[in-house]
Amino acid sequence: MPLCGDVDSGAFAGGNLAVAFVLPVMGGWYDHYGASAAFRYVAVAPGVLAITFGVLFFYYRAAGGYKAVRIEADV
């Protein structure tokens, strides 16, 4: 594990956790259907992500986009 902050550590742990869940499923598809079918199933994920993030992009753009928030301390 790299020496980094809490946010980076969470990103590394989350990525490894995702791999731990996805690889056995992919292996099952590979064993049951063959390599080409397994890759066809996996190839759907980038398309789903592109559509999801595209919808979010246009939603937030229609809502006015990014607005800076100024945080001030109570005195």
MDTraj code that builds the backbone (N, CA, C; nanometers):
import mdtraj as md
import numpy as np

residues = "MET PRO LEU CYS GLY ASP VAL ASP SER GLY ALA PHE ALA GLY GLY ASN LEU ALA VAL ALA PHE VAL LEU PRO VAL MET GLY GLY TRP TYR ASP HIS TYR GLY ALA SER ALA ALA PHE ARG TYR VAL ALA VAL ALA PRO GLY VAL LEU ALA ILE THR PHE GLY VAL LEU PHE PHE TYR TYR ARG ALA ALA GLY GLY TYR LYS ALA VAL ARG ILE GLU ALA ASP VAL".split()
xyz = np.array([
    [0.0854, -0.1176, 0.0000],
    [0.0000, 0.0000, 0.0000],
    [0.0893, 0.1231, 0.0000],
    [0.0654, 0.2141, -0.0927],
    [0.1476, 0.3348, -0.0974],
    [0.1254, 0.4232, 0.0239],
    [0.2262, 0.5011, 0.0558],
    [0.2146, 0.5952, 0.1664],
    [0.1439, 0.7194, 0.1146],
    [0.0175, 0.7339, 0.1480],
    [-0.0615, 0.8469, 0.1002],
    [-0.1710, 0.8769, 0.2018],
    [-0.2535, 0.9732, 0.1708],
    [-0.3591, 1.0153, 0.2621],
    [-0.4773, 0.9200, 0.2624],
    [-0.5759, 0.9549, 0.3432],
    [-0.6946, 0.8706, 0.3580],
    [-0.7717, 0.8555, 0.2276],
    [-0.7855, 0.9639, 0.1526],
    [-0.8627, 0.9581, 0.0290],
    [-0.7959, 0.8644, -0.0707],
    [-0.6650, 0.8779, -0.0876],
    [-0.5943, 0.7910, -0.1815],
    [-0.5966, 0.6459, -0.1361],
    [-0.5841, 0.6220, -0.0065],
    [-0.5882, 0.4855, 0.0445],
    [-0.7228, 0.4217, 0.0145],
    [-0.8300, 0.4983, 0.0309],
    [-0.9629, 0.4471, 0.0008],
    [-0.9789, 0.4125, -0.1456],
    [-0.9197, 0.4947, -0.2337],
    [-0.9281, 0.4678, -0.3766],
    [-0.8554, 0.3387, -0.4116],
    [-0.7378, 0.3178, -0.3526],
    [-0.6644, 0.1937, -0.3799],
    [-0.7385, 0.0725, -0.3239],
    [-0.7897, 0.0837, -0.2037],
    [-0.8613, -0.0289, -0.1432],
    [-0.9894, -0.0577, -0.2198],
    [-1.0607, 0.0471, -0.2613],
    [-1.1837, 0.0271, -0.3370],
    [-1.1578, -0.0397, -0.4708],
    [-1.0496, -0.0015, -0.5374],
    [-1.0154, -0.0639, -0.6641],
    [-0.9821, -0.2107, -0.6480],
    [-0.9082, -0.2438, -0.5459],
    [-0.8735, -0.3837, -0.5215],
    [-0.9954, -0.4644, -0.4818],
    [-1.0865, -0.4028, -0.4091],
    [-1.2085, -0.4720, -0.3695],
    [-1.2941, -0.5029, -0.4922],
    [-1.3019, -0.4069, -0.5859],
    [-1.3780, -0.4292, -0.7086],
    [-1.3177, -0.5453, -0.7887],
    [-1.1868, -0.5497, -0.7971],
    [-1.1200, -0.6581, -0.8692],
    [-1.1495, -0.7924, -0.8018],
    [-1.1521, -0.7938, -0.6708],
    [-1.1777, -0.9183, -0.5981],
    [-1.3172, -0.9727, -0.6273],
    [-1.4129, -0.8848, -0.6552],
    [-1.5481, -0.9310, -0.6857],
    [-1.5682, -0.9612, -0.8336],
    [-1.5054, -0.8838, -0.9212],
    [-1.5311, -0.8962, -1.0648],
    [-1.4542, -1.0118, -1.1272],
    [-1.3302, -1.0333, -1.0888],
    [-1.2504, -1.1380, -1.1532],
    [-1.3091, -1.2782, -1.1399],
    [-1.3607, -1.3183, -1.0243],
    [-1.4225, -1.4516, -1.0196],
    [-1.5450, -1.4640, -1.1114],
    [-1.6221, -1.3568, -1.1226],
    [-1.7381, -1.3590, -1.2122],
    [-1.6918, -1.3721, -1.3569],
    [-1.5914, -1.2936, -1.3939],
    [-1.5368, -1.3035, -1.5295],
    [-1.4802, -1.4428, -1.5559],
    [-1.4143, -1.4990, -1.4578],
    [-1.3607, -1.6342, -1.4727],
    [-1.4702, -1.7366, -1.4957],
    [-1.5819, -1.7192, -1.4251],
    [-1.6961, -1.8091, -1.4455],
    [-1.7519, -1.7977, -1.5864],
    [-1.7642, -1.6737, -1.6361],
    [-1.8106, -1.6550, -1.7741],
    [-1.7133, -1.7195, -1.8725],
    [-1.5838, -1.7008, -1.8470],
    [-1.4807, -1.7572, -1.9353],
    [-1.4910, -1.9099, -1.9374],
    [-1.5046, -1.9705, -1.8201],
    [-1.5127, -2.1162, -1.8118],
    [-1.6399, -2.1701, -1.8761],
    [-1.7503, -2.0993, -1.8571],
    [-1.8796, -2.1503, -1.9024],
    [-1.9074, -2.1202, -2.0493],
    [-1.8750, -1.9985, -2.0951],
    [-1.9113, -1.9558, -2.2304],
    [-1.7948, -1.9421, -2.3266],
    [-1.6718, -1.9360, -2.2760],
    [-1.5557, -1.9149, -2.3622],
    [-1.5093, -1.7703, -2.3561],
    [-1.3911, -1.7474, -2.4123],
    [-1.3269, -1.6164, -2.4011],
    [-1.4038, -1.5072, -2.4735],
    [-1.4510, -1.5329, -2.5935],
    [-1.5164, -1.4265, -2.6705],
    [-1.6454, -1.3803, -2.6037],
    [-1.7227, -1.4722, -2.5492],
    [-1.8466, -1.4342, -2.4810],
    [-1.8161, -1.3581, -2.3525],
    [-1.7137, -1.4000, -2.2793],
    [-1.6778, -1.3306, -2.1557],
    [-1.6378, -1.1862, -2.1840],
    [-1.5598, -1.1647, -2.2893],
    [-1.5187, -1.0284, -2.3234],
    [-1.6359, -0.9462, -2.3758],
    [-1.7317, -1.0106, -2.4417],
    [-1.8513, -0.9382, -2.4853],
    [-1.9310, -0.8886, -2.3648],
    [-1.9427, -0.9704, -2.2609],
    [-2.0134, -0.9282, -2.1395],
    [-1.9408, -0.8123, -2.0721],
    [-1.8097, -0.8209, -2.0649],
    [-1.7299, -0.7184, -1.9973],
    [-1.7290, -0.5890, -2.0788],
    [-1.7362, -0.5976, -2.2093],
    [-1.7319, -0.4791, -2.2950],
    [-1.8544, -0.3904, -2.2776],
    [-1.9592, -0.4391, -2.2162],
    [-2.0793, -0.3596, -2.1918],
    [-2.0532, -0.2525, -2.0862],
    [-1.9665, -0.2797, -1.9914],
    [-1.9429, -0.1880, -1.8791],
    [-1.8987, -0.0484, -1.9230],
    [-1.8019, -0.0314, -2.0131],
    [-1.7657, 0.1043, -2.0543],
    [-1.8810, 0.1796, -2.1202],
    [-1.9642, 0.1099, -2.1951],
    [-2.0801, 0.1748, -2.2564],
    [-2.1789, 0.2245, -2.1525],
    [-2.2045, 0.1421, -2.0524],
    [-2.2952, 0.1820, -1.9439],
    [-2.2377, 0.3017, -1.8689],
    [-2.1086, 0.3001, -1.8420],
    [-2.0457, 0.4123, -1.7720],
    [-2.0501, 0.5400, -1.8561],
    [-2.0255, 0.5289, -1.9870],
    [-2.0296, 0.6468, -2.0734],
    [-2.1686, 0.7090, -2.0744],
    [-2.2714, 0.6270, -2.0835],
    [-2.4087, 0.6777, -2.0823],
    [-2.4412, 0.7405, -1.9471],
    [-2.4046, 0.6728, -1.8382],
    [-2.4333, 0.7236, -1.7044],
    [-2.3674, 0.8586, -1.6807],
    [-2.2376, 0.8689, -1.7105],
    [-2.1683, 0.9953, -1.6870],
    [-2.2134, 1.1028, -1.7857],
    [-2.2538, 1.0644, -1.9050],
    [-2.3095, 1.1611, -1.9988],
    [-2.4389, 1.2210, -1.9480],
    [-2.5260, 1.1359, -1.8942],
    [-2.6516, 1.1849, -1.8352],
    [-2.6230, 1.2774, -1.7179],
    [-2.5295, 1.2392, -1.6313],
    [-2.4943, 1.3251, -1.5178],
    [-2.4356, 1.4584, -1.5647],
    [-2.3529, 1.4558, -1.6673],
    [-2.2934, 1.5775, -1.7206],
    [-2.4014, 1.6750, -1.7654],
    [-2.4953, 1.6260, -1.8459],
    [-2.5999, 1.7151, -1.8963],
    [-2.6972, 1.7580, -1.7865],
    [-2.7204, 1.6715, -1.6882],
    [-2.8059, 1.7097, -1.5753],
    [-2.7445, 1.8259, -1.4978],
    [-2.6180, 1.8137, -1.4626],
    [-2.5528, 1.9201, -1.3860],
    [-2.5323, 2.0455, -1.4708],
    [-2.5109, 2.0285, -1.5982],
    [-2.4977, 2.1450, -1.6868],
    [-2.6301, 2.2214, -1.6941],
    [-2.7423, 2.1501, -1.7026],
    [-2.8739, 2.2139, -1.7061],
    [-2.9068, 2.2815, -1.5724],
    [-2.8523, 2.2272, -1.4640],
    [-2.8781, 2.2844, -1.3313],
    [-2.7908, 2.4068, -1.3040],
    [-2.7054, 2.4452, -1.3966],
    [-2.6231, 2.5641, -1.3790],
    [-2.4761, 2.5354, -1.3634],
    [-2.4372, 2.4104, -1.3632],
    [-2.2950, 2.3770, -1.3557],
    [-2.2358, 2.3980, -1.2171],
    [-2.1059, 2.4103, -1.2157],
    [-2.0309, 2.4240, -1.0908],
    [-2.0430, 2.5658, -1.0375],
    [-2.0697, 2.5761, -0.9081],
    [-2.0730, 2.7062, -0.8421],
    [-1.9811, 2.6982, -0.7202],
    [-1.8870, 2.7914, -0.7136],
    [-1.7937, 2.7948, -0.6012],
    [-1.8695, 2.8316, -0.4743],
    [-1.8340, 2.7676, -0.3655],
    [-1.8951, 2.7964, -0.2353],
    [-1.7857, 2.8497, -0.1449],
    [-1.8109, 2.9620, -0.0837],
    [-1.7125, 3.0217, 0.0078],
    [-1.7456, 2.9788, 0.1503],
    [-1.6477, 2.9194, 0.2151],
    [-1.6651, 2.8729, 0.3523],
    [-1.5934, 2.9694, 0.4440],
    [-1.6686, 3.0253, 0.5368],
    [-1.6087, 3.1211, 0.6308],
    [-1.6276, 3.0691, 0.7726],
    [-1.5300, 3.0971, 0.8549],
    [-1.5362, 3.0536, 0.9941],
    [-1.6274, 3.1458, 1.0744],
    [-1.7012, 3.0878, 1.1679],
    [-1.7821, 3.1674, 1.2599],
    [-1.6900, 3.2314, 1.3638],
    [-1.7065, 3.3589, 1.3845],
    [-1.6200, 3.4293, 1.4789],
    [-1.6954, 3.4621, 1.6052],
])
top = md.Topology()
chain = top.add_chain()
for i, resn in enumerate(residues, 1):
    res = top.add_residue(resn, chain, resSeq=i)
    for name in ("N", "CA", "C"):
        top.add_atom(name, md.element.get_by_symbol(name[0]), res)
traj = md.Trajectory(xyz[None], top)
